[in-house]
Amino acid sequence: MLLVGLFISAGLAQSSRKLAPKDLPPSAFKLISIKTTGTKRYTSDEVIAASGLQIGETVSEDDFKKAARVLGETGAFGDIQYSFEYSADGTKLDLQVQDADRFVPVHFDNLVWFSDQELLDQLHAAVPLFQGQLPVGGDLADEVSNALQGLMIGRNLPGRVDYLRAAQEDGPVEAFVFAVTGPRIHIRNVAFAGAGASELPLLESAAKKLQGTEYVLSILRIHEDKNFLPIYLERGYLKAKLGDAQPKVVQNTPEETTVDVTFPVDPGRQYKLSEIEIGEHKLFSSEALRALIHAQPGGSVNAVQLDSDIEAMKKLYGTRGYMAASIQADPEMDDANSTVKYVLRVREGDVYSMGDLEIRGLDSHTTARLQDGWTLRGGDPYDSSYPKRFLDHEEKEMGLMADWNVSVRESLNRDDKTVDVTLRFDPKAR
């Protein structure tokens, strides 16, 4: 019996001595077993299928090197080690793999001809290491893209499958988004499964703008968060959930696909307000802060209004220079009585002072006129309400707003606790 081992790091084989076993019968080179260890994400069958090796085939050390390289190139594994032994009965292989550190979700943006479960099942069959997530590195995403293209071809569907790595600006990869380009996919009707009689007309009214638009799941999720979910949050359904849009193809041609879309709704229980407690704070009185809160104990909770009230409280702090003040609303829910108590945790932070003023878009004479009129000087405690009062005053004096759109940008310098202000003037379209 002859035992051989090799170590692979991230799919790149290190050099090893070429071995030439002698005096072994041909049966010794028949692969009779593969043992996998180390992975917590995949089954042994999935790793073996991804390696390309098959029990019963004639193998050599080069085949094991190739299999290790293939596994490494997927990005699903970090370190890969293997060892094998020859005997008269055949070759036994031991694969030791370590799962990659980071996997992210996969989203299918417009593959409306397949259900999510159908995609997961068929892709897993074609790409054994795909389980609904992908490693941020490696070529496993390319394998999934190719498999999706194969599914399209199998259904005689036009279009090209592409993907992108979704991330915030300069941030890490957060998801892989797969989409088909080619045929136009548009929405005919929108429905809401599970919505109550009181909320359904409001949901249907908010969904009218979607009729006739292109079906893109990532955009529909934005509509869920901005247009549909607030309808429930305004009425005290604090745990309401809307599932992903479920498309149903109602017409399909090579040039165009029409779908009806259903959003599954789970409203959950409706909560009434029991109390709002304001945590420790010093600058303003509790009465001054409570005056900005619309909610009253005993009434239904309007979580959207409460968010607006908290923003108003932050602006109040900004008028005294506390530009980094934060207020977090922590709900304490009593499901037995369908009530909720909010604890507002206030962190006042440091006082910021006025930094630099920059005025863009105007001629030098008008710019100088405005700079002279700006009375909030460098080093003064900053007042976040001042820019609006200043612009209102200048509008009365100079009538600027008739010709210009004005935007105010406040840039916080957290090191020296100053606020730089930029007033940008853009000419109005004629």
N, C-alpha and C positions, 0 to 999 in steps of 0.2 A: 504494500500500500504506500502511496506517495501523497503527501500533504503539501499544498501550495497556498500562499496567501498574498493579497495585494491590497493596498490602501488607495482610495480615490478621494480627492477633496474637491467638492463642488463640481464633480463630473470630469475633472482633469486627471488623467492617469499619470502616476509617477513611474519612472523607469523601473523595470524589473528584469531580472535575469531570465532569459529565454530557457525554458526547460524542455528537454527532449526525453520523456520517459521511454525506457527500453524494456524489452522483454514483457510487454503487456499485450494481451490479446486485443483484437478490435473491439470486443464487447466492453472494454474498459473505458472507451470514449463515448459511450452512450449515456446521456444525461438521465439519471434515474430518480433524482430528488432535488428539490430546491427548498431550502429553509430560509425564511426571512425573520429578522429580529430588529428591534429598535424603534420602529414606527408606531406611533399612537394614533395616527390619522387614517392609515390605510390597512386593509386586510392583506394577508399574504397573497391571495389570488390577484388582487389589484396590482401589487408591486410586480409580481411575476409577469402578468399580462403586459404591463408597461415596459418591461425589460426586453420583450421580444423573444425570450427564450421559451422553448417548449420541451416538455418531458418527452423523452424517446428519441430526440434528435442527436446526431453525432456532433460533438462539441470539441473545442480546443480552448486554450487559454485566450486566444484572440477573441473568441465569442464572448467570453466573460468580460474582457476589457471593453468590448463594444457595448455590452449590456449596461455596464457601470457608467459608461460615458452617456448613453441614451438617458438613463435615469437622472444623471447629474444635469444634463442640458434642459430637462423639463423645468428646473427651478424648484421642484417640490421637495428636494432633499439638500441638506448641507453636506456633511461628510458621508462617504459611502465606502464601506470595506467589504471585501469578499475573500473567501477561502474555499478551496475545493480539494477533493481527494479522489484519486484513481484507485480502483480495485478491479478485480476480475469481473465483478458483477456490474460495474459501471461507474459513472462519475457522480459524486454528490457535491452540490454547491451550497454554500452558506453565505447569504447576503445580509449584511448589517448596514442599515440605513438610519440616518437621523433626519427627522422632519425639518423643513425650512422654518425659520423663525416667524415669518409673517405671511398670512394669507388675507385676501380681501374679497368682499362679495362680488358676484357677477349679476349684472342687470341686462335684460333683453328689452331694448327700447321700443321695437316695433315689429317683432316677429309674430304678427297677429294670427298666422295660420296654424300655430301650435299652442297648446296649453303649456303652462309653466312645468307641470309634472311631465308632460310628454317630452319637452326639451331636456329636462334633467335626466329622464330615463334613457333617451336615445343617445344623448351626449356621453353619459357614463358608459354605455355599451361600446361607443366608438373610441372614447378616451378614458381608459380605466381610472386615471388619477383625478378625474374631474368629479367633484362632489358638490358643486354649487359655489365653490370658492376657488380662487387661483392664487398662486404665489406671486409676489410682486416682481420677481425676476424670472428668467428662463423663458422657454418657448412653449410652455403649456398653453398659453393663450392662443398662439398660432394654431396649435392642434385643434383647439375648440373651434376657432374660426373656420378652419378647413372642414371640420365635421358639420358645422352649421351649413356651410355652402353645399355639402353633400346632401343634407336634408332638403335644402331648397331644390336642388336638381332632381332629387327623388320624387318630389311633388310637382315637377314641371313648373316651378315658380320662377319668375324672372328676378333679377336683382343681384347685387354683389354684397356679400357680408363683410363688414369691417368692424373694427373695435377701437376704442380709445381708453386710455388710462385716465380716469377722472380724479382730479385733485384740486384743492384750493390753491390759490396763487402761491407758488414757491413752496407748497406743502407736499407731504408724502402722498403716494397713490392711495386713494380711498376705495376705489372700485374699478372694475372693468365693465364697460358699457358696449354691448354688441348691438349693431343695427344693420338694416338692409337699406341700401340706396338703389334707386331705380324706379320702381312703380310708386305712384302717389297713393298714399293710404289716408283716407279722410273719414271723419266721424259723421254718422247720420243722426243717431239719437243717443241720449244719455239717460240712464235710469239709476235708481238708488234702491238696492235691495235691503230691507230691514229698517228703512226710515219711517218715523212716525207720521201721523196725519198732520200734525202741527208744523213739522219741519220740512216735509216733502215739498210743498209749494215754494218755499224759500230756496231749497236746494235746486229745484228745477229752474227757477228763475235765474239763479247764479250760473247754471250750466248752459244756458242758451247761447252764450258767447262761444261755446265749444263746438256747436253744430257747424259742420262744414270745414272745420279746421283739420290740420294734419294730426294723425295719431302719433304721439311721441310720449311714451310712458313717463319719462323724466319731467316733461312739462306738465303732464296731468297730475303728477305728485305735488307740484308747486300749487296748482289750482286747489288740490285737496287742502293743503296747509293754509292757503291765503283766503280762499273763497268758501269752502264747504265746512271745514272743521270749526271755524269761528261761529257758525250758526248754532252749533251745539254748545260751545264754550260760553256764548252769551246767555244761554238759558240754564246754566248750572250743570250740564252734562260733562263733568270734569274728566271723566275717563272714556269719553267717546272715542271710537276708533273707526277710521275708514280704511278699508283694504285697498290694495292696488286695483286699478281699473282692469276689468275683465272684458276683452274684446271678443265680439262674435262677428265673423265674416258673413255679410249678407249679399255681397256682390263682388265678383272677382273677374277681372280681365287682365291681359298682359300689361295694360297701361295704368290701370287703376283698381284699387281695392277699397270697398266701402264696409265700414264696421259699425255695429251698435256697441255701446260701451255701458257696462254696469259697474257701479261702485258698491261693494258690500259695506253695510253700515252696522255698527254695534254701538248704540247710544250709551249703554250702561245706565246707572242710576242717576237721578237728578238730585243735586245737593242744594240745601239752603244754608245760608251763612249763620253761624252761631256767634262768632266773635272775630274781631281783628285786633290783634295785639301788636303794638309798636315797640320794638326792642330798644335797648339803651341808645340814647342820643342826647346831644347837648345844645346844639346851635339853635334849634327852633323848638318851640313848645309843642307838646302833643296835640294841643288844640289846633295850632297852625297846620300841622301835618294832616290831622284828621279832617280838616276842612276841605282838603283836596280829594278825599275819598267819597265816592258816591254810594257805595254799598252800605246797606243797613241790616243789622241782625234780624233774622227771621225771614228775610226775603231771599229769592233765588239768587244764586251767585252769578255775576256777569264777569267771567274771568278776563274777557277782552277789555272791558271798562277798567277793571282793576289794574291791568298792565298799563293802560293810559294814565291812570291816576298815579301810579308809581313813577312814570316818566315825568309827570308834572312835579312830583316831589323832588326828583333829581334836578329839574330845572330850577326849582326854588333854591336848592343848595348852590347851584351854579351862579345865582345872583350874588352870592357872598364869596365867590371864588373857590368853592369846593367842587372843582370840576371832575374829580375822580370819585366823588361820592357814589356808593353803590347801595341799593336797597333790594334785598332778596325776599320774595314772598314764599314762605314754606307752608304748604297746606297740611293740616292735621285732620284727616278724614275719619268720621264716625259713621261707618257703613250701616250699623244697626239702626241709627236714627236719620240717616241720609243728611247729615250736617257736616260742615267743614269749618274749622277755625284756621285763620291765617295768622302766622307770626311774621311780621316784617322785620327783618334783620338789617339794621342800618350801620353802614361803615362810612363815617364822614370823610375820613382821609385828610389830606393836607390842603392848605390854602394855596391857590395858584395866583400869580400876578400877571399883569399885562406884559407881553413880549413885543414882537415886531408886528407892525401893520404893513400890509402890502395891498396895493390897489392895482388891478389889472384891467386893461381894455379901454381906458379913457385917455384922452390927450393929456399932455404934461400940465397944462394950465388947470384943467379941472381936477386932475389928480392932486396937485399941490393945494388946491382949494379945499378938497375933502380932507387931506392930511392935516391941514391947519385946524379944521373944524372938529377933528377927533380929539376929545378932551381926556380920554382914558390913556394915561401916560405909562411908559415903561416903569415897572416897579409897583404901580398901583394894584391893589387887590382886583382881580378880574371880576367882571359882572357879565354873565352870559346874556342878560337881557339888553345890554347896552347896544350891540350892533343893530338890532331892530329899531330901537328908539332913535339911534343916530340916522338910520336910513329914512325913517318916517319924517324926521325933522328936515333932512336934506331934500326930500321930495317936496315938502311944502315950500322950501326956499328956492329950489332949482328945477323942480319938475322932471327929474331924471327918469322916473319910472315909466313915463310915457314912451320912451325910446329904447329902454334897456331892460333886460332881464338880469337881476342881481342875485348872486348866490354868495353865501357866507360860509367860509370854512375855518373852523377852529382847530388848530393843531397843538396838542398837548406835548410839552417837553417834560417828561417825567423826571429827568435828572435835575434840572434847575427849577422845576415847578413853575413854568411860565406857559402862557398861551399865545401862540402866533396866530394872527387873524389875517385872512385873505378875503378881500372883497373883489369878486369877479363880475365885470360888466360885459354882457354879450348883447349885441344889437338885436332887437326884436325883428322877426320876419315881417316884411311888408306885403 
